[in-house]
Amino acid sequence: MKILIQHKATGRFLAVDGAWTDDEGTAKDFSNASKASLHCRERALKDVQITLRFETGLPDINMPVQ
């Protein structure tokens, strides 16, 4: 499973360097959802969600960040 930060409006993912990317392979993969949420709050990211992407083909789980 990958834990990613995704911009809701564009569908792009947060990359390791802080830029937004269309390539999920270069997106920053967090060790858990709490760390991803904290990252969003510390950087005041807006209009984002935490996306849990499963390698088994199950549907993504998207959690809005307040």
N, CA and C atoms as a LAMMPS dump frame, in Angstrom:
ITEM: TIMESTEP
0
ITEM: NUMBER OF ATOMS
198
ITEM: BOX BOUNDS ff ff ff
-5.0000000000000000e+02 5.0000000000000000e+02
-5.0000000000000000e+02 5.0000000000000000e+02
-5.0000000000000000e+02 5.0000000000000000e+02
ITEM: ATOMS id mol type element x y z
1 1 1 N 0.851 -1.177 0
2 1 2 C 0 0 0
3 1 3 C 0.892 1.233 0
4 2 1 N 0.468 2.24 -0.764
5 2 2 C 1.14 3.534 -0.77
6 2 3 C 0.233 4.545 -0.074
7 3 1 N 0.841 5.438 0.674
8 3 2 C 0.111 6.521 1.342
9 3 3 C 0.624 7.82 0.741
10 4 1 N -0.235 8.47 -0.028
11 4 2 C 0.147 9.624 -0.83
12 4 3 C -0.69 10.845 -0.471
13 5 1 N -0.157 12.018 -0.768
14 5 2 C -0.933 13.257 -0.664
15 5 3 C -1.299 13.657 -2.082
16 6 1 N -2.598 13.861 -2.291
17 6 2 C -3.098 14.172 -3.626
18 6 3 C -3.874 15.475 -3.601
19 7 1 N -3.613 16.327 -4.594
20 7 2 C -4.36 17.576 -4.736
21 7 3 C -5.723 17.241 -5.327
22 8 1 N -6.787 17.657 -4.648
23 8 2 C -8.14 17.262 -5.07
24 8 3 C -8.51 17.796 -6.45
25 9 1 N -8.192 19.048 -6.726
26 9 2 C -8.637 19.669 -7.977
27 9 3 C -7.882 19.137 -9.196
28 10 1 N -6.599 18.859 -9.035
29 10 2 C -5.789 18.46 -10.188
30 10 3 C -5.535 16.959 -10.261
31 11 1 N -5.67 16.26 -9.129
32 11 2 C -5.366 14.842 -9.091
33 11 3 C -3.879 14.541 -9.031
34 12 1 N -3.052 15.593 -8.967
35 12 2 C -1.596 15.408 -8.92
36 12 3 C -1.164 14.991 -7.516
37 13 1 N 0.006 14.38 -7.443
38 13 2 C 0.553 13.88 -6.186
39 13 3 C 1.721 14.74 -5.725
40 14 1 N 1.893 14.819 -4.415
41 14 2 C 3.027 15.548 -3.851
42 14 3 C 4.282 14.705 -4.017
43 15 1 N 5.303 15.3 -4.634
44 15 2 C 6.573 14.608 -4.851
45 15 3 C 7.509 14.839 -3.669
46 16 1 N 8.574 14.088 -3.624
47 16 2 C 9.564 14.192 -2.553
48 16 3 C 10.128 15.609 -2.462
49 17 1 N 10.309 16.273 -3.605
50 17 2 C 10.891 17.614 -3.609
51 17 3 C 9.877 18.721 -3.305
52 18 1 N 8.629 18.351 -3.023
53 18 2 C 7.606 19.331 -2.68
54 18 3 C 6.805 19.837 -3.868
55 19 1 N 7.188 19.438 -5.067
56 19 2 C 6.444 19.827 -6.269
57 19 3 C 5.269 18.868 -6.442
58 20 1 N 4.381 19.202 -7.375
59 20 2 C 3.255 18.325 -7.699
60 20 3 C 3.572 17.581 -8.978
61 21 1 N 3.222 16.305 -9.017
62 21 2 C 3.545 15.459 -10.155
63 21 3 C 2.349 14.611 -10.563
64 22 1 N 2.277 14.313 -11.85
65 22 2 C 1.263 13.391 -12.359
66 22 3 C 1.709 11.938 -12.19
67 23 1 N 3.003 11.742 -11.961
68 23 2 C 3.595 10.415 -11.891
69 23 3 C 3.568 9.882 -10.462
70 24 1 N 2.688 8.949 -10.219
71 24 2 C 2.572 8.355 -8.886
72 24 3 C 3.901 7.738 -8.435
73 25 1 N 4.7 7.267 -9.372
74 25 2 C 5.976 6.635 -9.056
75 25 3 C 6.985 7.573 -8.424
76 26 1 N 6.851 8.87 -8.667
77 26 2 C 7.777 9.843 -8.074
78 26 3 C 7.163 10.56 -6.871
79 27 1 N 5.955 10.154 -6.499
80 27 2 C 5.278 10.785 -5.36
81 27 3 C 5.907 10.333 -4.046
82 28 1 N 5.852 11.219 -3.057
83 28 2 C 6.346 10.88 -1.717
84 28 3 C 5.383 9.881 -1.099
85 29 1 N 5.929 8.775 -0.64
86 29 2 C 5.147 7.698 -0.019
87 29 3 C 5.393 7.763 1.486
88 30 1 N 4.348 8.051 2.253
89 30 2 C 4.471 8.204 3.701
90 30 3 C 4.33 6.852 4.392
91 31 1 N 4.947 6.721 5.547
92 31 2 C 4.916 5.452 6.276
93 31 3 C 3.56 5.195 6.938
94 32 1 N 2.82 6.276 7.225
95 32 2 C 1.466 6.119 7.768
96 32 3 C 0.653 7.384 7.509
97 33 1 N -0.658 7.28 7.644
98 33 2 C -1.555 8.392 7.341
99 33 3 C -1.383 9.548 8.321
100 34 1 N -1.025 9.264 9.558
101 34 2 C -0.811 10.33 10.54
102 34 3 C 0.34 11.233 10.123
103 35 1 N 1.423 10.641 9.633
104 35 2 C 2.569 11.438 9.173
105 35 3 C 2.2 12.263 7.943
106 36 1 N 1.404 11.696 7.063
107 36 2 C 0.964 12.431 5.879
108 36 3 C 0.083 13.616 6.289
109 37 1 N -0.812 13.397 7.225
110 37 2 C -1.681 14.462 7.71
111 37 3 C -0.876 15.568 8.381
112 38 1 N 0.09 15.194 9.202
113 38 2 C 0.947 16.173 9.866
114 38 3 C 1.735 16.981 8.839
115 39 1 N 2.227 16.329 7.812
116 39 2 C 2.959 17.005 6.739
117 39 3 C 2.072 18.086 6.089
118 40 1 N 0.815 17.741 5.838
119 40 2 C -0.124 18.695 5.237
120 40 3 C -0.345 19.9 6.151
121 41 1 N -0.55 19.632 7.428
122 41 2 C -0.801 20.722 8.377
123 41 3 C 0.425 21.606 8.555
124 42 1 N 1.596 21.012 8.669
125 42 2 C 2.824 21.791 8.868
126 42 3 C 3.126 22.693 7.684
127 43 1 N 2.738 22.272 6.498
128 43 2 C 3.007 23.049 5.288
129 43 3 C 1.782 23.799 4.785
130 44 1 N 0.718 23.766 5.57
131 44 2 C -0.529 24.471 5.259
132 44 3 C -1.009 24.164 3.831
133 45 1 N -0.96 22.879 3.468
134 45 2 C -1.434 22.483 2.147
135 45 3 C -2.955 22.554 2.114
136 46 1 N -3.49 23.126 1.057
137 46 2 C -4.936 23.309 0.911
138 46 3 C -5.471 22.429 -0.211
139 47 1 N -6.736 22.064 -0.1
140 47 2 C -7.437 21.301 -1.129
141 47 3 C -6.729 19.978 -1.44
142 48 1 N -6.301 19.277 -0.368
143 48 2 C -5.603 18.001 -0.541
144 48 3 C -6.332 16.88 0.193
145 49 1 N -5.986 15.675 -0.172
146 49 2 C -6.499 14.495 0.506
147 49 3 C -5.367 13.487 0.633
148 50 1 N -5.501 12.609 1.596
149 50 2 C -4.566 11.506 1.73
150 50 3 C -5.182 10.337 0.971
151 51 1 N -4.401 9.787 0.069
152 51 2 C -4.874 8.687 -0.762
153 51 3 C -4.139 7.41 -0.375
154 52 1 N -4.914 6.414 -0.002
155 52 2 C -4.355 5.091 0.263
156 52 3 C -4.521 4.286 -1.019
157 53 1 N -3.413 3.935 -1.64
158 53 2 C -3.439 3.206 -2.911
159 53 3 C -2.939 1.795 -2.669
160 54 1 N -3.784 0.823 -2.969
161 54 2 C -3.477 -0.578 -2.724
162 54 3 C -2.89 -1.233 -3.97
163 55 1 N -1.854 -2.015 -3.785
164 55 2 C -1.208 -2.701 -4.9
165 55 3 C -2.007 -3.914 -5.358
166 56 1 N -3 -4.325 -4.578
167 56 2 C -3.802 -5.508 -4.906
168 56 3 C -4.931 -5.212 -5.882
169 57 1 N -5.101 -3.94 -6.236
170 57 2 C -6.163 -3.583 -7.155
171 57 3 C -7.447 -3.143 -6.474
172 58 1 N -7.466 -3.158 -5.138
173 58 2 C -8.634 -2.638 -4.42
174 58 3 C -8.781 -1.146 -4.72
175 59 1 N -9.989 -0.606 -4.624
176 59 2 C -10.18 0.831 -4.873
177 59 3 C -9.406 1.673 -3.852
178 60 1 N -8.973 2.849 -4.315
179 60 2 C -8.297 3.795 -3.432
180 60 3 C -9.241 4.217 -2.298
181 61 1 N -8.655 4.568 -1.183
182 61 2 C -9.386 5.208 -0.101
183 61 3 C -8.856 6.622 -0.001
184 62 1 N -9.749 7.611 -0.092
185 62 2 C -9.362 9.017 -0.034
186 62 3 C -9.903 9.635 1.24
187 63 1 N -9.009 10.293 1.979
188 63 2 C -9.392 10.934 3.229
189 63 3 C -9.07 12.42 3.14
190 64 1 N -10.078 13.282 3.23
191 64 2 C -9.821 14.724 3.171
192 64 3 C -8.993 15.182 4.358
193 65 1 N -8.176 16.182 4.126
194 65 2 C -7.37 16.779 5.184
195 65 3 C -8.002 18.113 5.541
196 66 1 N -8.283 18.308 6.813
197 66 2 C -8.917 19.544 7.264
198 66 3 C -7.888 20.603 7.555
